[in-house]
Amino acid sequence: MADLILASASPRRRELLTQIGVPHRVVPVDLDESVLPGEGARDYVERLAREKALAGFQAAGVGLPALGSDTAVILDGEILGKPSDEEDAVRTLLRLSGRRHQVMTGVAVARGEHCLSDVVTTEVSFVAFDEAVARAYWASGEPCDKAGSYGIQGLGAVFVESISGSYSAVVGLPLAQTAAILKVFGIEVWQSATPEHSL
């Protein structure tokens, strides 16, 4: 039985919640994810996370807490969203090549009007690569629905020279912060986890 509503269609967020043993039900919400005029990256991801959580709670209509999350890739203060096409993805990837960028992930849990949220920033450094590599990566299909045009948990991992901060936040959900917020709502992690091995 679900303890939580996941207001996201992201398979990565679902996998992360399953990883920490939180039973949940997926109720995707469709919101306008446009950046507001003058809105900074941190405020943007936190606002969207909160809006998704609140919308998910309302949409589910079962009284369970709902979790919303949003991730943005930031380079030189600019939010790099999901690519619109191959050329957009290649431009983004070549801008990230050989440089350091930030990944900001907001997470929020809401029940009724009560909503708690947090934002985690992770520094990611890329190795240098050329246009042929960027186009080959696009051809894999992986960048299509990813902020910043790459997935750290997939083929895009080969671009990552170093990371400082939360790996799971770059994937889509900062697990330490998520667990802390869920605890406030009475949801403990690991509760449905079973050991894979016995000694």
N, C-alpha and C positions, 0 to 999 in steps of 0.2 A: 504494500500500500504506500502511496506517495506521501511524503511529508512536506514536499515543496513543489511549487510551480516554477518551471524554468521558462521565462518569457523570452525564448530565443529558439530559432530553428538550427542554430549552430551545432553540428555534430561534435565539434571540439569541446564546446562547453558541456555538452551532455556527457562526453567521455570523462572530462575532468571531475564532474560531480559524482559519476559512478566510481571513479578511482578512489575518492575519499569516502565512499560508502553512504551517500545521501540518496535515499529513494526519492524520485521526482517524476513529475509528469510534464511533458512539453506542451506549452500553449504559446505558439509564436504570436507576436504582435507586430503590426505594420505601422511604423511611425515615420514622420518626416525627419530625416537625419541631417538636414541642412544646418550648416554653421550659422549662428546668429551674427548680425553685424557687431564687430568689436569683441566677439566672444573668444577667449583664450582656449587653448587646447585642454587644459585641466578642467575648466568649467564646462566645456563642451562634452567631454566623456562622462563627467559626473552627472550632468543634466540628463543626458540620454539614458544612462543607467537607471536613474531614478524614474524617469518617464516610462521606461520599459517595465520596471518592477511594478509601478502603480497601475499601468495598463494591463499587465499580466494578471494582477490580483483581481481587477474588475472583470476581465474577460473570462477567467476561470470560474468565478462565482461560487467557489466552494469553501471560502474562508481560510484556505491555506496560505502561508506566506509565499510571496512570489519574488524570484530573483531576476534582476535585469543586469546586463553588462554591456559595455561598449569599449572598443579598442581603437586607438588611433596611432599612426606612425607619424612622428614629427621630425622634420629636417629643417634646420635654420629657422625655426619658429613657424614653419608652414605645416598644416595638417595634410598628410598624403592619404587620400581615401582609396577606395577600391578602384581598379582601373576600368575605364570605359571601353577600351579595346586594346589590341596588341601594341599599337604605337604609344599609347598612354602608359602601358605597363613597361615597355622598353625604356621610355624616357625616365620613368620613376626609378627603375632598377639601376640605370646608368648613373643617376644622381646619387644613389645610395652606395654605389661601387667605391670601395677603398675609403669609406668615411664612417663616422660614428653618427648614430641617430638615436632618438628616444622613442620608446613605445609606452604610451599611457593607456592604462586600462582602468575604467571605472566599474565598480560593482555596487549594487544596491539591493536591499531586501525590504519589501513592503508588506504590511498587513493592515488593511484599512488605510487610514491617513498616516499611520506610523511608518516611517521610512528611514533606514540607516544606510549610509553610503561611505565609500572610501575610494581613493584613487592611488594607484601604484605606478611609479615611473621606473622603467628599466632602460639602461644604456646598452645599445647593441652596436658592435663594430663589424663592418663587412670587409672581406678581402676585396682586392681589385679584380674586375673581370671585364670582358669586352662585350660588344653588341651581339656577337654571334652566340655567346653564352646566354645572354638575356633573352634572345629570340628562341633558343632551344628550350629554355626554361618555360617561356610562355607556351610553347608547343606541347608541353607536358600537361597543360590544363590546370595546373595547381594555382597560378597567380590570380585566376579570374575573379574569385570572390574574396580576396584577401586585402586587408588594409595594407598599404605600402607595396602591394603586388608580390608578396612572398609569404610562405608559411614556414615558420621555424621548425615545426614538428614534422615536416615532410622533406621533399627534395631540396627546399630552400635552405636547409640546415648547412649545406656545403658552403654557403656564402658567409656564414657567421664565424668570424675570427675570434670574438670574445663577447661575453655578456656579463653585465654587472647589474644584479637585481633579481627579480623574480622571473624564472623561465616560464612558469605556468601562466603568468600575466601576459607574456608575449603570445602564448598559444591562445589565450582568450579569457582566463579567469585566475586572479591572484589567490591561490588556495589558502594561504595562511590568513589573509585578511577576510576571505570568504567564510572560513571556519569560525573566525572570531565574531563576525556579524550574525551568522546562523545561530551561534550559541545564545546570543541575546534573545533570539526568537524561540529558544527551547529546542533547537535542532542540533544534535550532536553528530559529529562525523564518526565514521567507522562503525556506526551502529548496525549496518547490514552487511559489513564486510566479513568475509570468511577467509581463514588462512588457507593459502594454496598448498602449504607444506606442513607436515607435522613432524616434530622431532622425536 
